[in-house]
């Protein structure tokens, strides 16, 4: 599931920081791989203020007074989210990769009149848990949830804490919120401020519990009959209806009503015939659902329940002709909206719109250095594959071509529960800029298309997933004459890297070459890496996704490139970071060693101080530069190794 905040993060958070920027005309590598300048935009509940990150600096302001730098964070930190927890207090959630630690920072700003806004108070917290109730009318306090796992049950303990004091001295019995239970992972208050809804999750099976006003004990309302998605979105003011995103009764995730009095599902607010619903849009006062959002053909779509809100959205879109519009912020009892507008030829910008006067004002562009530098367009495809499965794919074409275009298939990582979309991608635009068509395939197992489609990808490494990729490549070659079927290569990262190498093993007649970054090359090695062996839950996930090494050992050997090295008849490139904690560089190292012993000469790039992705532009360039040379040598010059 992709929340709206996560969607915006994915659109604006790019892969790498700038450590050195090339000052050259035209579209450069740096232009495409630089991290977005603006990220994590949040509108205050009143609609008065806007907070966002410009590079590593938190900025706060409003259209009438301008925007001012409040605090700069260490470049090492990965900013994960920004939220309002008071009229003038912001919460910044970040991740410290060096110490593998979650951080939370409370920041209060003050109004300095003509000088703008200044930093008033700040406090950093380690491993803060998550916010259960932001208490938006209180600048000092929140209800903090500390999650724990006991006997396959996930639960949360709630504490009322002062965000400007150390948590360590506040996580006490005196500050513990008395909810009357300690087995729920999610709580919700009624309009009077009493906790009346509790959600329990045991081995992936959700339960709903309710406590009536004046009662001391929680009453069981409902238990799902299977492991399923169940995301409580909002409870009605009378505490009798819960609006949820769920697939407990359907294959795809739908927006539905749950009647807390009878313990039964009511109306389905909205169900799409092909894709999951990703979010429920609420009215400004959060009292009523007004619509839903979902991804269709790789783009975020809106469906509103009333003509009034349809008209309102149309008014917003009219300000941005030729662009897609994404609503990223509503204000309570206000006409203020935050909007992200972009198009295939523009990276996009953040705007604040006032419906009362029908005016929109630019806040900042996501990547101003791309002004005047058009990006390559893309299209959505529906492709028949094997087993009666139809998959969605996205084809990006270079802006200029001579009528015979080489193509790179670019399978995404995961493989389960991950999807590609049609929004900006550094890799895709870089390949297209260098003259390649790029094909992304949401193969079986990808998220967003329902439970059956996702489950169809389980234990399909080297089999059904690669069937979908090959079918999509062949379909595109047949349907688009400008794509040169004799000049095809496949490249990916993580699972995509595995898929690339397995694809040339399976079908060397289709692909002329393959390239992998951080790819899995030995399925059995996944189960012997010490971090995964010590984590039973991770091992169980791997068994579900890949298969049980004690039962499926022979199949895993047959579907591991390192044991199929003799079947690699095409040129390959292997890249891997030495500090990769997700897929150990031993995977690529082993395959390289076997190929060298067999007399082959794979291109090998070992990247020091690089993990499972790139932090700096220079790190990305160290890999993508040789990758482009590799692709050009086999798809443009016609050379063979």
C-alpha positions as CSV (number, residue, x, y, z in Angstrom):
1,X,0.0,0.0,0.0
2,X,1.2,3.5,-0.9
3,X,0.0,6.3,1.4
4,X,-0.2,9.8,-0.1
5,X,2.9,10.9,1.9
6,X,4.8,7.9,0.6
7,X,3.7,8.6,-2.9
8,X,5.0,12.2,-2.7
9,X,8.3,10.9,-1.2
10,X,8.7,8.5,-4.1
11,X,8.1,11.2,-6.6
12,X,10.5,13.7,-5.0
13,X,13.2,11.8,-3.2
14,X,15.8,10.9,-5.7
15,X,18.6,8.4,-5.4
16,X,21.6,10.5,-4.7
17,X,23.0,13.6,-3.0
18,X,25.3,16.0,-4.8
19,X,28.9,15.8,-3.9
20,X,30.2,17.4,-7.1
21,X,28.0,18.8,-9.9
22,X,29.0,19.1,-13.5
23,X,28.5,22.6,-14.9
24,X,27.6,21.7,-18.5
25,X,24.9,22.7,-20.9
26,X,22.2,20.3,-22.0
27,X,20.8,17.4,-20.0
28,X,23.6,15.8,-17.8
29,X,24.0,12.8,-15.7
30,X,23.9,15.1,-12.6
31,X,20.6,16.6,-13.8
32,X,18.9,13.3,-13.7
33,X,20.5,11.7,-10.6
34,X,20.5,14.6,-8.3
35,X,18.1,14.3,-5.4
36,X,15.1,16.4,-5.6
37,X,15.5,19.9,-4.1
38,X,12.1,19.9,-2.5
39,X,10.6,17.1,-0.5
40,X,8.1,16.2,2.3
41,X,5.7,19.1,2.0
42,X,3.1,19.4,4.8
43,X,0.3,21.9,5.3
44,X,-0.6,22.9,8.9
45,X,-4.0,21.8,10.1
46,X,-5.3,25.4,10.0
47,X,-3.9,25.9,6.5
48,X,-1.9,28.9,7.7
49,X,1.7,27.5,7.4
50,X,3.6,25.2,5.0
51,X,6.6,23.1,6.0
52,X,8.9,21.3,3.6
53,X,12.5,20.3,3.1
54,X,14.7,22.1,0.6
55,X,17.7,19.8,0.4
56,X,18.7,19.2,4.0
57,X,17.0,22.2,5.5
58,X,13.6,22.5,7.0
59,X,11.7,25.5,5.6
60,X,8.5,27.0,7.1
61,X,6.4,29.9,5.8
62,X,3.2,31.0,4.1
63,X,2.5,32.8,0.8
64,X,1.8,36.1,2.4
65,X,5.1,36.3,4.3
66,X,7.5,34.1,2.4
67,X,9.4,30.9,3.4
68,X,12.4,30.8,5.8
69,X,15.0,28.3,6.7
70,X,14.5,26.9,10.2
71,X,16.9,24.1,10.8
72,X,19.5,22.2,8.7
73,X,19.9,18.5,9.3
74,X,23.0,16.4,8.9
75,X,23.5,15.2,5.3
76,X,23.9,11.6,6.6
77,X,20.3,11.5,7.7
78,X,17.5,10.3,5.5
79,X,14.5,12.4,6.1
80,X,11.4,10.1,6.1
81,X,8.5,12.3,6.9
82,X,7.3,15.8,8.1
83,X,4.1,16.3,10.1
84,X,2.5,19.0,12.2
85,X,2.0,18.2,15.9
86,X,0.8,21.7,17.0
87,X,-0.1,25.1,15.6
88,X,3.6,26.0,15.4
89,X,5.3,22.7,16.0
90,X,6.6,20.3,13.4
91,X,7.7,16.7,13.8
92,X,10.5,15.4,11.5
93,X,11.1,11.7,11.2
94,X,14.5,10.6,10.0
95,X,16.7,7.6,9.7
96,X,20.4,7.4,10.7
97,X,21.9,4.7,8.4
98,X,25.3,4.8,10.2
99,X,23.8,3.8,13.5
100,X,20.8,2.0,12.0
101,X,18.5,4.1,14.2
102,X,15.2,5.9,13.8
103,X,15.2,9.5,14.9
104,X,12.4,12.0,15.7
105,X,12.8,15.8,16.0
106,X,10.3,18.2,17.5
107,X,10.7,21.8,16.2
108,X,8.8,24.8,17.3
109,X,9.1,28.1,15.4
110,X,8.3,31.6,16.4
111,X,6.9,34.5,14.4
112,X,9.5,37.3,14.1
113,X,7.3,39.8,12.3
114,X,9.0,41.4,9.3
115,X,12.0,39.0,9.8
116,X,9.9,35.9,9.1
117,X,10.1,32.9,11.4
118,X,12.8,31.6,13.7
119,X,13.7,28.5,15.6
120,X,12.2,28.6,19.1
121,X,12.7,25.1,20.6
122,X,14.0,21.8,19.3
123,X,14.5,18.4,20.8
124,X,15.9,15.2,19.1
125,X,14.8,11.8,20.1
126,X,16.3,8.4,19.4
127,X,14.0,5.4,18.5
128,X,10.9,7.5,19.2
129,X,8.3,5.0,18.2
130,X,5.4,6.6,16.2
131,X,2.7,9.3,16.8
132,X,-0.7,7.8,17.8
133,X,-2.3,11.2,18.4
134,X,-0.6,14.5,17.4
135,X,-2.9,16.5,19.7
136,X,-2.8,19.3,17.1
137,X,-4.0,22.0,19.5
138,X,-1.1,21.4,21.8
139,X,2.4,22.5,20.8
140,X,4.1,20.5,23.6
141,X,2.5,17.1,23.8
142,X,1.6,14.1,21.7
143,X,0.4,10.5,22.4
144,X,3.4,8.3,21.6
145,X,3.0,4.7,20.6
146,X,5.8,2.2,21.3
147,X,5.3,-1.0,19.3
148,X,6.2,-4.5,20.6
149,X,5.8,-8.0,19.3
150,X,4.8,-10.9,21.5
151,X,3.8,-14.3,20.3
152,X,3.1,-13.2,16.7
153,X,0.9,-10.4,18.0
154,X,1.9,-6.8,17.3
155,X,0.8,-4.4,20.0
156,X,1.4,-0.7,21.0
157,X,1.7,0.9,24.3
158,X,0.6,4.6,24.5
159,X,2.2,7.4,26.5
160,X,1.4,11.1,26.8
161,X,4.8,12.8,26.4
162,X,6.2,16.3,26.2
163,X,8.1,16.4,22.8
164,X,10.6,18.9,24.2
165,X,11.8,16.6,27.0
166,X,13.7,13.3,26.9
167,X,11.4,10.4,26.3
168,X,13.5,8.1,28.6
169,X,12.2,9.8,31.7
170,X,8.6,10.0,30.4
171,X,7.9,6.4,29.4
172,X,6.6,5.5,32.9
173,X,3.5,4.1,34.3
174,X,2.4,7.6,35.3
175,X,2.4,8.8,31.7
176,X,0.9,5.6,30.2
177,X,-2.4,6.1,28.6
178,X,-5.0,3.9,30.3
179,X,-6.9,2.4,27.3
180,X,-8.1,-0.6,29.2
181,X,-6.1,-3.0,27.0
182,X,-2.5,-3.7,26.0
183,X,-3.0,-6.0,23.0
184,X,-4.0,-3.6,20.2
185,X,-1.6,-2.1,17.7
186,X,-4.0,0.7,16.6
187,X,-6.3,2.8,18.7
188,X,-8.8,5.5,17.8
189,X,-10.7,8.1,19.9
190,X,-14.3,9.1,19.5
191,X,-15.3,12.8,19.2
192,X,-15.2,13.1,23.0
193,X,-11.6,12.0,23.2
194,X,-12.2,8.6,24.7
195,X,-10.5,5.5,23.2
196,X,-13.3,3.4,21.8
197,X,-11.7,1.5,18.9
198,X,-8.9,-1.0,19.0
199,X,-7.4,-3.1,16.2
200,X,-5.5,-6.3,16.9
201,X,-3.3,-8.2,14.5
202,X,-2.3,-11.8,15.1
203,X,-0.2,-13.6,12.4
204,X,-1.6,-11.1,9.9
205,X,-5.3,-11.7,10.8
206,X,-7.0,-8.4,11.9
207,X,-9.5,-8.1,14.7
208,X,-11.8,-5.2,15.7
209,X,-12.6,-4.4,19.4
210,X,-14.9,-1.7,20.7
211,X,-15.4,0.0,24.1
212,X,-18.7,1.8,24.6
213,X,-18.8,5.1,26.5
214,X,-19.0,4.4,30.3
215,X,-17.9,0.8,29.9
216,X,-14.7,-0.6,31.4
217,X,-14.0,-3.5,29.2
218,X,-13.4,-3.9,25.5
219,X,-15.8,-6.1,23.5
220,X,-14.8,-8.2,20.5
221,X,-16.6,-7.1,17.4
222,X,-15.1,-9.0,14.5
223,X,-12.2,-11.2,13.3
224,X,-11.2,-11.7,9.7
225,X,-11.2,-15.2,8.3
226,X,-7.8,-14.9,6.7
227,X,-4.6,-13.0,6.7
228,X,-5.4,-9.8,5.0
229,X,-4.9,-6.1,4.5
230,X,-6.9,-4.0,6.9
231,X,-6.0,-0.3,7.2
232,X,-8.4,1.7,9.4
233,X,-8.7,5.2,7.9
234,X,-11.1,7.1,10.0
235,X,-14.0,6.6,12.5
236,X,-17.2,8.6,12.2
237,X,-17.9,11.2,14.8
238,X,-20.6,9.0,16.4
239,X,-18.1,6.1,16.7
240,X,-20.5,3.8,14.9
241,X,-18.8,3.6,11.4
242,X,-15.2,2.8,10.5
243,X,-13.9,3.6,7.0
244,X,-11.2,1.2,6.0
245,X,-9.0,0.0,3.1
246,X,-9.2,-3.8,3.0
247,X,-9.2,-7.0,0.9
248,X,-10.7,-9.2,3.6
249,X,-13.8,-9.9,1.4
250,X,-12.4,-9.1,-2.0
251,X,-9.4,-9.9,-4.1
252,X,-8.4,-6.2,-4.6
253,X,-8.2,-3.6,-1.8
254,X,-11.4,-1.6,-1.6
255,X,-12.6,1.4,0.4
256,X,-15.4,0.1,2.6
257,X,-17.6,0.9,5.6
258,X,-17.6,-1.2,8.7
259,X,-20.5,-1.0,11.0
260,X,-19.1,-1.1,14.6
261,X,-22.5,-1.7,16.1
262,X,-23.3,-4.9,14.2
263,X,-19.8,-6.1,13.5
264,X,-20.4,-6.3,9.7
265,X,-19.2,-4.7,6.6
266,X,-21.6,-2.1,5.1
267,X,-21.3,-0.5,1.7
268,X,-18.2,-0.6,-0.4
269,X,-17.4,3.1,-0.9
270,X,-15.4,2.3,-4.1
271,X,-14.0,-0.7,-5.8
272,X,-11.9,-0.6,-8.9
273,X,-12.2,-3.5,-11.4
274,X,-8.4,-3.8,-12.0
275,X,-6.3,-2.1,-9.2
276,X,-6.2,-1.7,-5.5
277,X,-7.4,1.5,-3.8
278,X,-4.5,3.4,-2.2
279,X,-6.3,6.0,0.0
280,X,-9.5,7.5,1.1
281,X,-9.9,11.3,0.8
282,X,-11.7,12.9,3.8
283,X,-13.4,16.3,4.1
284,X,-11.5,19.1,5.6
285,X,-12.9,18.4,9.1
286,X,-12.2,14.7,8.6
287,X,-15.8,13.8,9.2
288,X,-16.8,12.4,5.9
289,X,-15.2,10.4,3.0
290,X,-15.3,12.5,-0.2
291,X,-13.3,10.2,-2.6
292,X,-10.5,7.7,-3.2
293,X,-7.2,7.6,-4.9
294,X,-5.6,4.8,-6.8
295,X,-2.9,4.1,-9.4
296,X,-4.2,3.3,-12.9
297,X,-2.0,2.9,-15.9
298,X,1.0,4.0,-13.8
299,X,-0.5,7.3,-12.7
300,X,-2.4,8.5,-9.6
301,X,-6.1,8.9,-10.2
302,X,-8.9,10.4,-8.2
303,X,-12.5,9.4,-7.9
304,X,-14.9,11.7,-6.0
305,X,-18.2,10.8,-4.6
306,X,-20.0,14.1,-5.4
307,X,-20.3,16.5,-8.2
308,X,-19.2,19.3,-5.9
309,X,-15.8,17.8,-5.3
310,X,-15.4,16.8,-8.9
311,X,-16.0,20.4,-9.8
312,X,-13.5,21.6,-7.2
313,X,-10.8,19.3,-8.5
314,X,-11.5,20.4,-12.1
315,X,-11.0,24.0,-11.0
316,X,-7.6,23.1,-9.6
317,X,-6.6,21.1,-12.7
318,X,-7.5,24.1,-14.9
319,X,-4.5,26.0,-13.4
320,X,-2.1,23.4,-14.7
321,X,-3.0,22.6,-18.3
322,X,-1.2,19.5,-19.7
323,X,-0.1,18.4,-16.3
324,X,-1.1,15.8,-13.8
325,X,-2.4,17.1,-10.5
326,X,-1.8,15.5,-7.2
327,X,-3.5,16.7,-4.0
328,X,-1.0,16.5,-1.2
329,X,-2.6,18.6,1.6
330,X,-6.0,19.7,2.8
331,X,-6.6,22.2,5.6
332,X,-9.4,21.9,8.2
333,X,-12.2,24.4,7.7
334,X,-10.2,26.1,5.0
335,X,-10.1,26.5,1.2
336,X,-6.4,26.0,1.1
337,X,-5.0,23.0,-0.9
338,X,-1.4,21.9,-1.6
339,X,-0.9,20.6,-5.1
340,X,1.9,18.8,-6.8
341,X,1.7,19.3,-10.6
342,X,4.0,17.5,-13.1
343,X,4.0,16.1,-16.7
344,X,6.2,13.6,-18.7
345,X,8.2,16.6,-19.9
346,X,8.5,18.4,-16.5
347,X,9.7,17.1,-13.2
348,X,7.0,19.1,-11.4
349,X,6.5,21.8,-8.7
350,X,4.6,22.4,-5.5
351,X,1.8,25.0,-5.4
352,X,-0.5,26.3,-2.8
353,X,-4.1,27.1,-4.0
354,X,-6.8,29.1,-2.4
355,X,-10.3,28.0,-3.6
356,X,-11.9,31.0,-2.2
357,X,-10.3,33.3,-4.8
358,X,-9.4,30.6,-7.3
359,X,-5.7,31.5,-7.1
360,X,-2.6,29.2,-7.1
361,X,0.9,30.3,-6.2
362,X,4.2,28.5,-6.9
363,X,6.1,27.4,-3.7
364,X,9.1,25.8,-5.4
365,X,10.0,23.6,-8.3
366,X,11.1,20.0,-7.5
367,X,14.2,20.2,-9.7
368,X,14.7,23.7,-11.1
369,X,17.9,22.7,-12.9
370,X,15.7,20.8,-15.3
371,X,13.9,23.9,-16.6
372,X,14.0,23.9,-20.4
373,X,15.4,20.3,-20.5
374,X,12.5,18.1,-21.7
375,X,12.2,14.5,-20.5
376,X,11.3,11.5,-22.5
377,X,7.6,10.6,-22.6
378,X,6.1,7.2,-21.6
379,X,3.0,5.1,-22.4
380,X,1.1,2.4,-20.5
381,X,0.7,-1.0,-22.1
382,X,-1.5,-4.0,-21.3
383,X,0.3,-7.2,-22.3
384,X,-0.9,-10.8,-22.3
385,X,1.5,-13.3,-20.7
386,X,1.4,-17.0,-19.9
387,X,-1.2,-18.7,-17.7
388,X,-3.9,-16.3,-18.8
389,X,-2.2,-13.5,-16.9
390,X,-2.3,-9.9,-18.2
391,X,0.5,-7.6,-17.0
392,X,0.9,-3.8,-17.2
393,X,4.0,-2.4,-18.6
394,X,5.4,1.1,-19.3
395,X,7.4,2.0,-22.4
396,X,9.6,5.1,-22.5
397,X,10.9,6.2,-25.9
398,X,13.9,8.5,-26.6
399,X,13.0,12.0,-27.8
400,X,15.0,11.5,-31.0
401,X,15.7,8.3,-33.0
402,X,16.6,7.2,-36.5
403,X,13.7,4.7,-36.7
404,X,15.6,1.8,-35.3
405,X,15.7,1.9,-31.5
406,X,17.6,-0.5,-29.2
407,X,15.7,-1.4,-26.0
408,X,16.6,-2.2,-22.4
409,X,14.1,-4.1,-20.3
410,X,14.3,-2.8,-16.7
411,X,12.6,-5.2,-14.2
412,X,12.0,-3.7,-10.8
413,X,13.2,-5.1,-7.5
414,X,11.3,-6.9,-4.8
415,X,9.9,-8.9,-6.4
416,X,6.8,-9.2,-4.2
417,X,4.8,-6.1,-3.3
418,X,6.7,-3.6,-5.4
419,X,5.6,-1.8,-8.5
420,X,6.8,0.6,-11.1
421,X,4.9,3.6,-12.2
422,X,5.2,6.3,-14.8
423,X,6.6,9.1,-12.7
424,X,10.1,10.4,-12.9
425,X,12.9,7.7,-12.8
426,X,16.6,8.6,-13.0
427,X,17.5,5.4,-14.6
428,X,14.7,5.4,-17.2
429,X,15.3,9.0,-18.2
430,X,19.1,8.5,-18.4
431,X,18.7,5.4,-20.6
432,X,16.2,7.2,-22.8
433,X,18.4,10.3,-23.1
434,X,21.2,8.0,-24.4
435,X,19.0,6.7,-27.1
436,X,17.4,3.6,-25.6
437,X,13.8,2.6,-25.3
438,X,13.1,1.4,-21.8
439,X,10.5,-1.2,-20.9
440,X,9.3,-1.6,-17.3
441,X,7.1,-4.6,-16.5
442,X,4.8,-4.9,-13.5
443,X,5.1,-8.7,-13.6
444,X,3.1,-11.1,-11.4
445,X,3.8,-10.5,-7.8
446,X,3.8,-6.7,-8.2
447,X,1.7,-4.7,-5.8
448,X,-1.5,-2.8,-6.7
449,X,-3.3,-5.4,-8.7
450,X,-5.0,-7.5,-6.1
451,X,-4.1,-10.4,-3.8
452,X,-4.4,-13.1,-6.5
453,X,-2.0,-11.2,-8.8
454,X,0.5,-10.6,-6.0
455,X,0.4,-14.3,-4.8
456,X,0.9,-15.5,-8.4
457,X,4.5,-14.2,-8.0
458,X,5.3,-16.2,-4.9
459,X,8.1,-18.8,-5.5
460,X,8.3,-17.8,-9.1
461,X,11.9,-16.7,-9.2
462,X,13.3,-17.7,-12.6
463,X,9.9,-18.9,-13.8
464,X,6.5,-17.1,-14.0
465,X,8.0,-13.7,-13.3
466,X,10.5,-14.0,-16.1
467,X,7.7,-15.4,-18.4
468,X,5.9,-12.1,-17.9
469,X,9.0,-10.0,-18.7
470,X,9.9,-12.0,-21.8
471,X,6.3,-11.9,-23.0
472,X,6.2,-8.2,-22.6
473,X,9.5,-7.7,-24.5
474,X,8.3,-9.9,-27.4
475,X,4.9,-8.1,-27.5
476,X,6.5,-4.7,-27.7
477,X,8.9,-5.7,-30.4
478,X,5.9,-7.1,-32.4
479,X,3.7,-4.0,-31.8
480,X,6.3,-1.2,-32.2
481,X,8.2,-1.5,-35.5
482,X,10.7,1.2,-34.4
483,X,12.0,-1.1,-31.7
484,X,14.9,-3.2,-33.0
485,X,14.3,-6.8,-31.9
486,X,17.9,-7.7,-32.6
487,X,19.2,-5.1,-30.1
488,X,17.7,-6.0,-26.8
489,X,19.4,-6.0,-23.4
490,X,18.1,-6.4,-19.8
491,X,19.3,-4.6,-16.7
492,X,18.0,-4.4,-13.1
493,X,18.9,-3.9,-9.5
494,X,18.3,-6.3,-6.6
495,X,15.7,-8.8,-7.8
496,X,15.9,-7.0,-11.1
497,X,19.6,-7.9,-11.3
498,X,18.7,-11.5,-10.6
499,X,16.0,-11.4,-13.3
500,X,18.5,-9.9,-15.8
501,X,21.0,-12.7,-15.5
502,X,18.4,-15.4,-15.3
503,X,16.8,-14.0,-18.5
504,X,19.9,-14.5,-20.6
505,X,20.2,-18.0,-19.2
506,X,16.7,-18.8,-20.1
507,X,16.5,-17.0,-23.4
508,X,19.9,-16.0,-25.0
509,X,18.2,-15.7,-28.4
510,X,16.1,-12.8,-27.1
511,X,18.7,-10.7,-25.2
512,X,22.1,-9.8,-26.4
513,X,23.4,-8.9,-23.0
514,X,22.5,-8.5,-19.3
515,X,23.5,-6.2,-16.5
516,X,23.0,-6.5,-12.7
517,X,23.4,-4.2,-9.8
518,X,23.2,-5.8,-6.3
519,X,21.5,-8.8,-7.8
520,X,20.8,-12.1,-6.0
521,X,22.8,-14.8,-7.7
522,X,22.4,-17.7,-5.3
523,X,19.0,-18.4,-3.8
524,X,20.3,-20.7,-1.2
525,X,22.8,-18.1,0.0
526,X,19.8,-15.9,1.0
527,X,19.1,-18.4,3.9
528,X,22.7,-18.6,5.1
529,X,23.4,-14.9,5.6
530,X,23.8,-14.6,9.3
531,X,21.4,-11.6,9.8
532,X,18.6,-13.5,8.1
533,X,19.3,-16.8,9.9
534,X,19.0,-15.0,13.3
535,X,15.7,-13.5,12.3
536,X,13.0,-16.1,12.2
537,X,10.3,-13.7,10.8
538,X,12.6,-12.7,7.9
539,X,13.4,-16.4,7.2
540,X,9.7,-17.1,7.1
541,X,9.1,-14.3,4.6
542,X,11.9,-15.6,2.4
543,X,10.4,-19.1,2.5
544,X,7.1,-17.6,1.4
545,X,8.7,-15.6,-1.4
546,X,11.4,-17.9,-2.6
547,X,10.7,-21.4,-1.2
548,X,11.9,-23.6,1.6
549,X,15.6,-24.5,1.1
550,X,15.0,-27.8,3.0
551,X,12.2,-28.8,0.6
552,X,12.9,-26.9,-2.6
553,X,16.7,-27.1,-2.6
554,X,16.9,-28.6,-6.1
555,X,14.6,-26.0,-7.6
556,X,16.5,-23.2,-5.9
557,X,19.8,-24.6,-7.3
558,X,18.3,-24.8,-10.8
559,X,17.1,-21.2,-10.6
560,X,20.3,-19.7,-9.2
561,X,22.6,-18.1,-11.8
562,X,25.7,-19.1,-9.8
563,X,24.9,-22.8,-10.4
564,X,23.8,-22.1,-14.0
565,X,27.0,-20.3,-15.0
566,X,27.7,-22.6,-17.9
567,X,24.4,-21.6,-19.5
568,X,25.5,-17.9,-19.6
569,X,26.2,-17.4,-23.3
570,X,25.8,-13.7,-23.5
571,X,28.0,-10.8,-22.2
572,X,27.1,-9.8,-18.7
573,X,28.0,-6.9,-16.3
574,X,27.9,-7.4,-12.5
575,X,28.0,-4.4,-10.1
576,X,27.8,-4.6,-6.4
577,X,28.4,-2.5,-3.3
578,X,30.8,-3.9,-0.7
579,X,28.6,-2.5,2.1
580,X,25.4,-4.0,0.8
581,X,23.5,-5.3,3.9
582,X,20.5,-6.5,1.9
583,X,22.1,-8.7,-0.8
584,X,25.7,-9.5,0.2
585,X,28.3,-8.7,-2.5
586,X,29.2,-12.4,-2.1
587,X,26.4,-13.1,-4.6
588,X,28.0,-11.3,-7.5
589,X,31.5,-12.3,-6.4
590,X,30.6,-16.0,-6.6
591,X,29.1,-15.8,-10.0
592,X,32.1,-13.8,-11.3
593,X,34.5,-16.4,-9.8
594,X,32.7,-19.3,-11.5
595,X,32.6,-17.5,-14.9
596,X,36.3,-16.7,-14.6
597,X,37.1,-20.4,-13.9
598,X,35.1,-21.3,-17.0
599,X,37.2,-19.0,-19.1
600,X,34.5,-16.2,-19.5
601,X,35.2,-12.6,-18.9
602,X,32.3,-10.8,-17.2
603,X,32.5,-7.1,-16.6
604,X,32.7,-6.7,-12.8
605,X,32.3,-3.4,-10.8
606,X,32.9,-3.7,-7.1
607,X,31.9,-0.4,-5.4
608,X,33.6,0.5,-2.1
609,X,31.5,2.1,0.6
610,X,28.3,1.6,-1.4
611,X,25.3,-0.3,0.0
612,X,22.1,-1.5,-1.7
613,X,21.7,1.9,-3.5
614,X,23.6,5.1,-4.2
615,X,23.9,7.9,-1.7
616,X,26.0,10.3,-3.8
617,X,25.9,11.2,-7.5
618,X,29.6,10.2,-7.8
619,X,28.7,6.7,-6.6
620,X,25.9,6.4,-9.2
621,X,28.2,7.7,-11.9
622,X,30.9,5.0,-11.0
623,X,28.3,2.4,-11.9
624,X,26.2,3.9,-14.6
625,X,29.1,5.2,-16.6
626,X,30.5,1.7,-17.2
627,X,27.0,0.4,-17.7
628,X,26.4,2.8,-20.5
629,X,29.7,1.8,-22.2
630,X,28.6,-1.9,-21.8
631,X,25.2,-1.3,-23.3
632,X,26.6,0.8,-26.2
633,X,29.2,-1.8,-27.0
634,X,26.6,-4.5,-27.4
635,X,23.6,-2.7,-28.7
636,X,25.1,0.1,-30.8
637,X,28.5,-1.0,-32.1
638,X,27.4,-4.7,-32.6
639,X,30.5,-6.0,-30.8
640,X,30.3,-9.4,-29.0
641,X,32.4,-10.7,-26.1
